[in-house]
């Protein structure tokens, strides 16, 4: 990746961190500055004490220096401890901020964007990248560490400069040739060049480590994903029923063993590669130390520097090398981590594709609305196969309509387009003669109360599920539960409508599929929208119970539009308008009686196959 794109990516991430928690990174920088100051204070004060001892100064001055070192060191440690405690809270805030930002983006994202496979892949990459790289907290720590290392490197170079200017004395017993060589500027340049060469070699080694880590991650992600999928069966009590009934444990164990072995092979290969590089890195460090100690030692022997300065320069030289090494290592991790974190930013920046109109939906007390599909065709994103082709239909509010057909004939897609979860690929959908894309989306959405085929209830109270909100009208909730045939069941629970469903709560109750469908119907009724849609909502019920629900529901909706979608035919007997779908097209349209007269038609075939259930 180009340098400027890496820089831009990191700037975007830092802006996001600042938005989530403005003081977080600043506190980390302060903490790293204190850590750096402690290192240099220890080196400097130790050198001062040694110098005082070497020249035979008074014990009082030595003790004063030692006490000063201890007091300063303890004061900085106390400040560092306080910052660490604050950062614990800040880290949690950043983690929660990420989750909230992702959740809010997902909720407000166009459904067609959210359901897109590319978007789902991005979410998975975010999860994998966070697991592997440590996420935003690790990224911020890398940034703070680079700040510290950079300052240490610059400061160390500044302190080491006098060492190269210090010349040996010719009257110290060393050979004139050695003294002359050590006092030559060329010697200093050679020492610096060798040090830079070792650093460059270290940079190459760290690039190798980064490459090994990246390759390990790319191969490991797939195995981690599969291994995590199988592990999920252990913790998911709903899946646990099938595992136990069908004795699937041996199969799961075998699958997990295969993926575990694959992951182990990847980790071992990665560990061996990193170990080899680390050995070369230690060798380069040893050579660098040997060079430094020899150079500084000769300076001491030649009287160019004191014993105390020897301690100072050696300590600073070691700090310089270690921080250069650490910087190169951190930069490689930072680039990789920022690459994963950029998925966060890209996800939050995903644009909505749906045109959001501004026209208000006319509020009509008489509910006189007309919805029309005009030459509508549609295919899902990342697919060229048309799910609907040239569909034309009118829906009059206040009328009852049934949509029937075989599985996969396009019935549910028809409803997704009607509710504007997707926009048509071709053609248009009209409300009172105006393209629905021109209406305010939220106002248009309020026209519908829907029970989808894959409806979802949440581990909230019954009342909150029915009202789809925290606040609710209790009397209205009870009325809707009664209409949906769920009132007696809820009354039998100790907390009534305040009972939490599902086991996410300690006192939650489990409900059957049929009970869940009835609660979903109650939720659609509570919305009191002019159009109520049932998309295969009674699939878990037997045909007779389904018929009873539909007949009762027909009374509930009264003057509203009711659209029933099913591959079972019990919803059709009281509908004057029936649409028959097959292969993404409307192949028949009419009343129940009229369609039965066409004995060779699809509707008559479907009805005949199920008629015995409704006798």
C-alpha positions as a printed Julia matrix, in Angstrom:
615×3 Matrix{Float64}:
   0.0     0.0     0.0
   1.23    3.48   -0.8
   2.55    5.62    2.04
   0.04    8.39    1.54
  -2.89    5.93    1.7
  -1.46    4.44    4.92
  -1.19    7.95    6.35
  -4.74    8.82    5.31
  -6.04    5.59    6.79
  -4.35    6.27   10.13
  -5.58    9.86   10.24
  -9.16    8.64    9.77
  -8.77    6.09   12.55
  -7.28    8.68   14.93
 -10.17   11.05   14.21
 -12.56    8.26   15.04
 -10.73    7.53   18.32
 -10.93   11.22   19.24
 -14.64   11.23   18.47
 -15.3     8.19   20.68
 -13.12    9.33   23.61
 -11.17   12.61   23.16
  -8.85   12.2    26.17
  -8.0     8.52   25.68
  -5.01    8.82   23.37
  -3.73   11.93   25.21
  -3.59   10.03   28.51
  -1.75    7.17   26.83
   0.81    9.64   25.47
   1.3    11.15   28.94
   1.77    7.67   30.41
   4.4     6.81   27.8
   6.17   10.14   28.44
   6.41    9.3    32.15
   7.72    5.83   31.35
  10.38    7.41   29.13
  11.3    10.01   31.75
  11.78    7.29   34.38
  14.3     5.5    32.16
  16.4     8.6    31.48
  16.16    9.8    35.07
  17.48    6.5    36.32
  20.38    6.52   33.82
  21.31   10.15   34.48
  21.07   10.06   38.28
  23.01    6.78   38.47
  25.79    8.34   36.37
  25.87   11.37   38.68
  26.18    9.19   41.8
  29.01    7.15   40.25
  30.85   10.32   39.27
  30.57   11.67   42.83
  31.91    8.41   44.23
  34.77    8.34   41.71
  35.97   11.85   42.58
  35.54   11.25   46.33
  32.84   13.83   47.03
  31.04   13.98   50.35
  28.61   11.28   51.4
  25.98   13.95   52.04
  25.83   14.93   48.38
  25.67   11.29   47.29
  22.81   10.61   49.7
  21.0    13.73   48.49
  21.25   12.54   44.88
  20.02    9.08   45.84
  17.05   10.48   47.78
  16.23   12.81   44.9
  16.24    9.86   42.51
  13.93    7.83   44.75
  11.51   10.72   45.34
  11.26   11.61   41.64
  10.91    7.97   40.65
   8.14    7.33   43.2
   6.29   10.53   42.24
   6.25    9.59   38.56
   5.2     6.02   39.43
   2.29    7.38   41.46
   1.15    9.58   38.57
   1.52    6.63   36.19
  -0.56    4.43   38.53
  -3.34    7.05   38.6
  -3.34    7.32   34.81
  -3.5     3.53   34.49
  -6.63    3.46   36.65
  -8.29    6.13   34.51
  -7.29    4.32   31.32
  -9.04    1.15   32.48
 -12.33    3.06   32.34
 -11.37    4.8    29.1
 -10.57    1.48   27.41
 -14.01    0.16   28.26
 -15.53    3.37   26.96
 -13.67    2.99   23.67
 -14.73   -0.66   23.36
 -18.36    0.22   24.07
 -18.13    3.19   21.71
 -17.07    0.86   18.9
 -19.97   -1.5    19.58
 -22.48    1.33   19.78
 -21.19    2.94   16.57
 -21.36   -0.37   14.72
 -24.85   -1.1    16.08
 -26.21    2.33   15.19
 -24.74    2.09   11.71
 -26.26   -1.36   11.18
 -29.67   -0.19   12.36
 -29.71    2.91   10.14
 -28.18    1.18    7.12
 -30.4     0.4     4.15
 -31.57   -3.18    4.44
 -30.36   -3.93    0.93
 -26.87   -2.72    1.92
 -26.87   -4.63    5.2
 -27.97   -7.88    3.55
 -25.38   -7.54    0.8
 -22.79  -10.34    0.99
 -19.95   -7.8     0.65
 -21.2    -6.0     3.76
 -21.46   -9.25    5.7
 -17.92  -10.18    4.63
 -16.72   -6.81    5.91
 -18.36   -7.47    9.3
 -16.59  -10.83    9.49
 -13.27   -9.24    8.58
 -13.79   -6.73   11.38
 -14.38   -9.53   13.89
 -11.37  -11.54   12.69
  -9.1    -8.49   12.57
 -10.06   -7.43   16.11
  -9.37  -10.94   17.41
  -5.97  -11.11   15.72
  -4.67   -7.55   16.07
  -6.18   -6.52   19.41
  -8.51   -3.9    18.01
  -8.58   -0.18   18.67
  -7.01   -0.32   22.15
  -3.92   -2.05   20.8
  -3.76    0.44   17.94
  -3.78    3.38   20.38
  -1.07    1.71   22.45
   1.06    1.36   19.31
   0.61    5.06   18.53
   1.61    6.06   22.08
   4.6     3.7    22.01
   5.82    5.14   18.71
   5.62    8.6    20.27
   7.76    7.42   23.19
  10.27    5.57   21.01
  10.68    8.49   18.61
  11.36   10.89   21.48
  13.84    8.46   23.06
  15.69    8.06   19.75
  15.98   11.82   19.18
  16.92   12.48   22.81
  19.48    9.64   22.83
  21.18   10.95   19.68
  21.37   14.39   21.3
  23.0    12.96   24.45
  25.42   10.75   22.53
  26.76   13.59   20.34
  29.38   14.77   22.93
  30.76   11.2    23.07
  32.02   11.45   19.48
  33.61   14.86   20.14
  35.51   13.63   23.21
  39.18   13.09   22.26
  41.66   10.7    23.92
  44.7    12.06   25.8
  48.1    11.13   24.33
  49.66   10.89   27.83
  47.67    7.91   29.07
  49.89    4.98   28.15
  47.99    3.9    25.03
  49.8     3.72   21.72
  49.87    6.9    19.71
  48.44    5.03   16.73
  45.37    3.86   18.68
  44.84    7.33   20.16
  45.15    8.88   16.71
  42.66    6.42   15.26
  40.15    6.97   18.08
  40.44   10.75   17.71
  39.82   10.6    13.95
  36.47   11.78   12.63
  36.56    8.88   10.19
  36.43    6.42   13.08
  33.31    8.11   14.37
  31.75    7.94   10.92
  32.61    4.23   10.58
  31.06    3.49   13.99
  27.91    5.38   13.01
  27.78    3.67    9.58
  28.14    0.19   11.16
  25.38    1.03   13.64
  23.08    2.21   10.84
  23.89   -0.95    8.85
  22.92   -3.13   11.81
  19.69   -1.15   12.18
  18.89   -1.64    8.5
  19.52   -5.37    8.84
  17.18   -5.35   11.82
  14.55   -3.6     9.71
  14.8    -6.41    7.1
  14.38   -9.0     9.85
  11.28   -7.28   11.18
   9.8    -7.15    7.69
  10.24  -10.9     7.53
   8.43  -11.28   10.85
   5.61   -9.07    9.6
   5.31  -11.17    6.44
   5.2   -14.39    8.49
   2.51  -12.9    10.75
   0.4   -11.76    7.8
   0.62  -15.13    6.09
  -0.29  -16.84    9.35
  -3.28  -14.57    9.78
  -4.57  -15.07    6.24
  -4.39  -18.86    6.6
  -5.56  -18.87   10.18
  -8.69  -16.77    9.67
 -10.45  -19.5     7.7
  -9.63  -22.18   10.27
 -10.55  -19.88   13.17
 -13.89  -19.15   11.5
 -14.69  -22.83   11.03
 -13.47  -23.76   14.5
 -15.56  -20.96   16.03
 -18.61  -22.15   14.08
 -18.38  -25.63   15.59
 -17.67  -24.25   19.06
 -20.89  -22.19   18.83
 -22.88  -25.43   18.95
 -21.53  -26.1    22.42
 -22.86  -22.83   23.85
 -26.12  -22.44   21.9
 -28.83  -24.23   23.85
 -31.21  -24.11   20.87
 -28.72  -26.01   18.71
 -27.89  -28.26   21.64
 -31.17  -30.14   21.25
 -30.27  -31.43   17.81
 -26.73  -32.24   18.93
 -28.03  -34.45   21.7
 -30.94  -36.09   19.88
 -28.86  -37.07   16.87
 -25.67  -37.76   18.87
 -23.71  -35.29   16.74
 -20.92  -34.89   19.32
 -18.49  -37.37   17.63
 -18.92  -35.56   14.3
 -18.38  -32.14   15.91
 -15.32  -33.43   17.75
 -13.85  -34.74   14.52
 -14.55  -31.49   12.67
 -13.04  -29.42   15.49
 -10.01  -31.72   15.65
  -9.36  -31.23   11.93
  -9.54  -27.44   12.2
  -7.54  -27.45   15.44
  -4.8   -29.5    13.76
  -4.79  -27.11   10.82
  -4.53  -24.12   13.17
  -1.74  -25.84   15.15
   0.26  -26.47   11.97
  -0.11  -22.8    11.02
   0.95  -21.63   14.48
   3.95  -24.0    14.61
   5.14  -22.91   11.16
   4.72  -19.28   12.16
   6.52  -19.83   15.49
   9.47  -21.58   13.81
   9.84  -18.78   11.27
   9.69  -16.07   13.94
  12.15  -17.98   16.15
  14.74  -18.11   13.35
  14.39  -14.4    12.73
  14.58  -13.63   16.46
  17.87  -15.5    16.7
  19.32  -13.31   13.96
  17.91  -10.26   15.72
  19.64  -11.25   19.0
  22.9   -11.73   17.12
  22.66   -8.23   15.63
  21.93   -6.83   19.1
  25.0    -8.61   20.51
  27.21   -7.18   17.75
  25.82   -3.73   18.37
  26.53   -4.04   22.11
  30.06   -5.27   21.42
  30.74   -2.32   19.15
  29.29    0.15   21.64
  31.11   -1.2    24.71
  34.43   -1.32   22.81
  34.08    2.23   21.55
  32.99    3.68   24.89
  35.5     1.58   26.83
  38.39    2.97   24.8
  37.07    6.48   25.42
  37.2     5.81   29.17
  40.69    4.28   29.02
  41.84    7.25   26.98
  40.56    9.72   29.59
  38.06   11.23   27.18
  35.1    10.51   29.51
  34.66    9.65   33.19
  33.38    6.42   34.75
  30.04    8.11   35.45
  29.78    9.22   31.84
  30.54    5.64   30.81
  27.4     4.51   32.66
  25.42    7.36   31.11
  26.51    6.72   27.53
  26.18    2.94   27.71
  22.68    3.25   29.17
  21.64    5.75   26.52
  23.16    3.65   23.72
  21.25    0.57   24.9
  18.04    2.62   25.12
  18.66    3.96   21.6
  19.1     0.5    20.12
  16.14   -0.99   21.98
  13.82    1.84   20.95
  14.86    1.7    17.31
  14.2    -2.04   17.37
  10.88   -1.52   19.11
   9.87    1.23   16.67
  10.46   -0.97   13.65
   8.49   -3.77   15.28
   5.62   -1.48   16.27
   5.43    0.12   12.82
   4.94   -3.28   11.2
   2.18   -4.14   13.68
   0.66   -0.67   13.35
   0.38   -0.95    9.57
  -1.25   -4.35    9.88
  -3.61   -3.27   12.7
  -4.62   -0.09   10.89
  -5.42   -2.19    7.83
  -7.88   -4.25    9.87
  -9.26   -1.19   11.67
  -9.86    0.54    8.35
 -12.68   -1.98    7.9
 -14.4    -0.3    10.85
 -14.13    3.11    9.24
 -15.17    1.82    5.83
 -18.18    0.11    7.38
 -19.25    3.3     9.16
 -18.76    5.23    5.9
 -20.87    2.86    3.79
 -23.39    5.07    1.99
 -27.07    4.25    1.84
 -28.1     3.47   -1.7
 -31.78    4.13   -1.31
 -33.1     7.5    -2.45
 -34.79    9.19    0.5
 -37.68   11.3    -0.69
 -39.17   14.29    1.04
 -42.86   14.11    0.18
 -45.08   13.55    3.22
 -47.52   10.65    3.06
 -51.05   12.0     3.0
 -52.86   11.3     6.28
 -56.27    9.96    5.27
 -58.91    9.15    7.86
 -60.72    7.01    5.29
 -57.53    5.0     4.58
 -58.11    5.46    0.86
 -54.73    4.46   -0.43
 -53.85    2.59   -3.6
 -50.54    0.78   -4.1
 -49.52   -0.31   -7.58
 -46.69   -2.42   -9.01
 -46.02   -1.24  -12.54
 -43.74   -3.41  -14.71
 -41.59   -4.29  -11.69
 -38.6    -6.62  -12.08
 -35.99   -7.29   -9.43
 -32.78   -9.18   -8.74
 -30.8    -9.18   -5.53
 -27.37   -7.49   -5.29
 -24.46   -9.64   -6.51
 -26.88  -11.75   -8.54
 -28.16  -11.38  -12.1
 -31.02  -13.85  -11.71
 -34.38  -12.08  -11.75
 -36.5   -13.0    -8.74
 -39.47  -10.99  -10.03
 -40.17  -10.3   -13.69
 -42.55   -7.68  -15.08
 -44.98   -7.79  -12.14
 -48.11   -5.66  -12.4
 -50.64   -5.51   -9.55
 -52.86   -3.06   -7.66
 -53.55   -3.15   -3.94
 -56.52   -1.16   -2.65
 -56.44   -0.29    1.02
 -59.38   -1.82    2.85
 -59.4    -4.9     0.61
 -58.18   -8.38    1.47
 -55.55   -9.97   -0.74
 -53.87  -13.36   -0.69
 -50.57  -14.1    -2.38
 -49.91  -17.78   -2.97
 -47.44  -19.91   -4.83
 -44.79  -22.55   -4.43
 -41.71  -21.98   -2.31
 -39.25  -19.65   -4.03
 -41.81  -18.2    -6.41
 -41.11  -14.58   -5.33
 -43.88  -13.99   -2.77
 -41.65  -12.7     0.05
 -39.58  -10.61   -2.34
 -42.81   -8.95   -3.51
 -43.44   -7.85    0.1
 -39.86   -6.65    0.61
 -40.28   -4.35   -2.37
 -43.7    -3.21   -1.17
 -42.23   -2.26    2.23
 -39.27   -0.67    0.43
 -36.61   -2.81    2.02
 -35.36   -2.95   -1.56
 -36.01   -0.77   -4.58
 -37.03   -2.35   -7.9
 -34.34   -3.14  -10.42
 -36.78   -2.14  -13.16
 -40.22   -0.52  -13.11
 -41.77    1.4   -10.24
 -44.08    1.05   -7.26
 -46.68    3.79   -6.8
 -48.66    5.09   -3.84
 -51.7     7.02   -5.0
 -50.02    7.46   -8.37
 -46.66    8.72   -7.03
 -43.41    6.72   -7.01
 -42.85    5.56   -3.41
 -39.2     6.62   -3.64
 -40.35   10.24   -3.57
 -42.02    9.84   -0.18
 -40.29   10.35    3.15
 -39.07    6.84    3.97
 -40.06    6.83    7.65
 -43.56    8.06    6.86
 -44.01    5.49    4.12
 -42.76    2.7     6.37
 -45.41    3.6     8.97
 -48.1     2.47    6.54
 -47.25   -1.18    7.22
 -47.55   -3.65   10.04
 -45.72   -6.79    8.95
 -45.18  -10.29   10.28
 -42.29  -11.55    8.17
 -41.63  -15.19    7.42
 -38.41  -14.96    9.46
 -39.85  -12.58   12.07
 -37.76  -11.86   15.15
 -38.74  -11.39   18.78
 -36.29  -10.11   21.35
 -35.42  -11.03   24.91
 -37.46   -8.12   26.24
 -40.78   -8.17   28.07
 -43.92   -9.32   26.27
 -45.28   -5.77   26.34
 -42.1    -4.27   24.86
 -42.07   -6.89   22.11
 -45.71   -6.16   21.23
 -45.31   -2.38   21.41
 -41.86   -2.49   19.76
 -40.73    0.14   22.26
 -39.83    0.82   25.87
 -43.03    2.77   26.54
 -46.38    1.11   25.88
 -50.12    1.28   26.48
 -50.86   -1.72   28.7
 -54.59   -1.88   27.82
 -53.78   -1.82   24.14
 -51.15   -4.56   24.6
 -53.71   -6.8    26.32
 -56.25   -6.13   23.57
 -53.8    -7.12   20.84
 -52.76  -10.24   22.77
 -56.42  -11.23   23.05
 -56.95  -10.69   19.32
 -53.88  -12.81   18.54
 -55.06  -15.62   20.84
 -52.22  -15.17   23.33
 -53.94  -13.41   26.25
 -54.72  -16.48   28.37
 -51.17  -17.78   28.04
 -49.61  -14.49   29.15
 -52.08  -14.13   32.03
 -50.81  -17.46   33.34
 -47.31  -16.05   33.8
 -46.51  -14.48   37.16
 -45.43  -11.13   35.71
 -48.0   -11.06   32.9
 -47.01   -8.69   30.1
 -43.85   -7.76   32.04
 -42.53  -11.31   31.61
 -39.26  -11.44   29.68
 -39.19  -14.02   26.92
 -36.23  -16.29   26.15
 -33.38  -17.23   28.47
 -31.18  -14.17   28.05
 -32.78  -13.04   31.31
 -32.51  -15.14   34.48
 -36.29  -15.14   34.81
 -37.02  -15.4    31.1
 -39.49  -17.94   29.76
 -39.17  -20.05   26.64
 -42.05  -19.92   24.19
 -43.03  -22.26   21.38
 -42.86  -21.39   17.7
 -46.64  -20.99   17.54
 -46.66  -18.7    20.59
 -43.91  -16.61   19.08
 -45.93  -16.23   15.88
 -48.95  -15.07   17.86
 -46.84  -12.44   19.64
 -45.54  -11.28   16.25
 -49.14  -10.94   15.03
 -50.01   -8.95   18.18
 -47.1    -6.63   17.4
 -48.41   -6.03   13.88
 -51.85   -5.23   15.32
 -50.45   -2.85   17.93
 -48.88   -0.73   15.19
 -52.37    0.09   13.9
 -51.08    0.64   10.36
 -53.48    0.85    7.38
 -51.78   -2.16    5.7
 -51.2    -5.4     7.62
 -49.09   -8.12    6.0
 -48.73  -11.73    7.06
 -45.77  -13.37    5.3
 -45.95  -17.09    6.08
 -46.54  -16.19    9.74
 -48.23  -19.45   10.73
 -45.81  -21.95    9.26
 -45.35  -23.58   12.69
 -49.11  -24.18   13.08
 -51.16  -27.03   11.7
 -53.49  -26.15    8.76
 -56.66  -26.08   10.9
 -55.09  -23.79   13.52
 -53.78  -21.66   10.68
 -57.27  -21.34    9.24
 -58.63  -20.26   12.62
 -55.9   -17.62   12.96
 -56.64  -16.24    9.5
 -60.4   -16.13   10.05
 -59.94  -14.36   13.37
 -57.34  -12.07   11.93
 -59.73  -11.07    9.18
 -62.03   -9.75   11.87
 -59.16   -7.95   13.61
 -58.02   -5.9    10.64
 -61.55   -4.65    9.92
 -61.28   -1.86    7.35
 -57.52   -2.2     6.9
 -55.79   -3.87    4.0
 -54.74   -7.42    4.84
 -52.23   -9.19    2.62
 -51.75  -12.88    3.32
 -48.75  -14.66    1.85
 -48.62  -18.4     2.06
 -47.95  -21.59    0.15
 -50.87  -23.02    2.13
 -54.34  -22.09    0.98
 -56.34  -21.41    4.16
 -55.93  -17.65    3.76
 -57.62  -17.54    0.38
 -61.27  -18.43    1.04
 -62.24  -14.98    2.32
 -60.09  -12.93   -0.09
 -61.7   -11.44   -3.16
 -58.35  -10.86   -4.82
 -55.72  -13.57   -5.05
 -52.35  -13.29   -6.76
 -50.73  -16.57   -7.82
 -46.95  -16.45   -8.22
 -44.81  -18.89  -10.14
 -41.2   -18.39  -11.2
 -41.2   -14.71  -10.19
 -44.29  -13.88  -12.25
 -47.97  -13.41  -11.52
 -49.51  -16.27  -13.49
 -53.09  -15.94  -12.18
 -55.21  -13.29  -10.53
 -58.81  -13.29   -9.29
 -61.17  -14.48   -6.55
 -61.11  -17.9    -4.93
 -64.17  -19.11   -6.82
 -63.03  -17.75  -10.17
 -59.6   -19.31   -9.9
 -61.04  -22.71   -8.92
 -63.06  -22.74  -12.12
 -59.79  -22.93  -14.08
 -59.06  -26.52  -13.24
 -55.81  -26.61  -15.21
 -54.49  -23.51  -13.42
 -51.8   -23.54  -10.71
 -54.22  -22.25   -8.06
 -56.66  -25.11   -8.58
 -53.76  -27.57   -8.38
 -52.5   -26.07   -5.11
 -56.0   -25.97   -3.64
 -56.74  -29.52   -4.67
 -53.54  -30.78   -3.04
 -54.51  -29.22    0.29
 -58.32  -29.17    0.19
 -58.66  -32.17    2.51
 -57.21  -30.14    5.37
 -59.99  -27.58    5.2
 -63.04  -29.85    4.86
